[in-house]
């Protein structure tokens, strides 16, 4: 290029030398041509208008040669032509320079935008955009050099924004690796849900894209991929948490039904009812995709179900204890006065120990104490029964002994009567008693003695043979009649 320091120094040295020789040197024309060529260098005329630029330089060199040969007129003419061509080169180059600078600025802005500078380096990026807008406006107004300078400033601001954005790459990579860890964790969970599987795969693909986009410098797309991956992971995690809570609800529901089916569930009905309400609430939260609230409700239900076991144990223990207390009270009331006191005290001691253990929720000890009390009550009942039986035997033996000592009544020969057939004067128990006892009112004696034959005292049949028992007093007859009636009722 013409803008060579040595060439410029030589040019001016020659001009001064010749001026000192009192030649009519076209200093103004040559200086102007030199200035315009220098300006052409600034606007890259060598690139955009090479023909005009090169001719301009050549003419100025020729003008210098003309001076050295003292051809001042030719030097002036060549200098003027050089200026014209340099100016043309400048005029032709400026629009192209402005356009190319705008393109470079636009490219720098695009790179900065891809690096997410509008977020990571907003101040520098916005400044670059503002300068680029000014450059566009100046270019449209044909202020090409000002447009070029604004483009250069926009490029500098955009590159500064890009550098600041690149400094965020480690942070972005760290976030990406964390989400990769989350994806790996999710992929290892056993969730039987096709949507879950698809979401985990999608998140993995998005992270793969983000990794590639970071490498290529497209941080904006990388961040978008990472954000989408994060959202996808959250969706998959929500499905996993919902399924986990649903399994927990199902398990608690099974336990609840098992508790309700237990015979002693009546002792925990309130707790089980509240647990059912909590589980229904948890199911509603699952339908609303809120696993956190579902977890809280399920946990409350689980605690109540656990408490119901203790309530049932306590209720059953208290129920059994009350039964044993009632039983020992009844047995004690039937015990002979002054008898079995030690046994009763021992049983009450076991029951008191059981009551204390129930209060302390030590149902194992309570059960052991009640087992002992129950066994001792059974033995006490047996002992009381044996004692009563022994006393009864003693009374019966004393009665037999007393009876053996009393004089025996003489044996009486049994008397029988056969019912006769007499249509005009039918036999009946009343007539038979009148014949044998001389007292018809004693007919029940015959009826009682022959009940195996007589079903109805008003109906007897010819040919029946009745035993005629000895005559007894009226009260004895009544007693035998009552005994006979009771026996008949018992058989029935």
Secondary structure as GFF3:
##gff-version 3
##sequence-region A 1 492
A	DSSP	alpha_helix	5	20	.	.	.	ID=ss1
A	DSSP	alpha_helix	27	42	.	.	.	ID=ss2
A	DSSP	alpha_helix	45	48	.	.	.	ID=ss3
A	DSSP	alpha_helix	50	68	.	.	.	ID=ss4
A	DSSP	alpha_helix	72	114	.	.	.	ID=ss5
A	DSSP	alpha_helix	117	120	.	.	.	ID=ss6
A	DSSP	alpha_helix	122	140	.	.	.	ID=ss7
A	DSSP	alpha_helix	144	166	.	.	.	ID=ss8
A	DSSP	alpha_helix	169	188	.	.	.	ID=ss9
A	DSSP	alpha_helix	194	215	.	.	.	ID=ss10
A	DSSP	alpha_helix	219	261	.	.	.	ID=ss11
A	DSSP	three_ten_helix	263	268	.	.	.	ID=ss12
A	DSSP	alpha_helix	269	287	.	.	.	ID=ss13
A	DSSP	alpha_helix	291	334	.	.	.	ID=ss14
A	DSSP	alpha_helix	341	359	.	.	.	ID=ss15
A	DSSP	alpha_helix	363	405	.	.	.	ID=ss16
A	DSSP	beta_strand	415	418	.	.	.	ID=ss17
A	DSSP	alpha_helix	429	437	.	.	.	ID=ss18
A	DSSP	three_ten_helix	440	442	.	.	.	ID=ss19
A	DSSP	alpha_helix	443	449	.	.	.	ID=ss20
A	DSSP	beta_strand	465	468	.	.	.	ID=ss21
A	DSSP	alpha_helix	474	491	.	.	.	ID=ss22
###
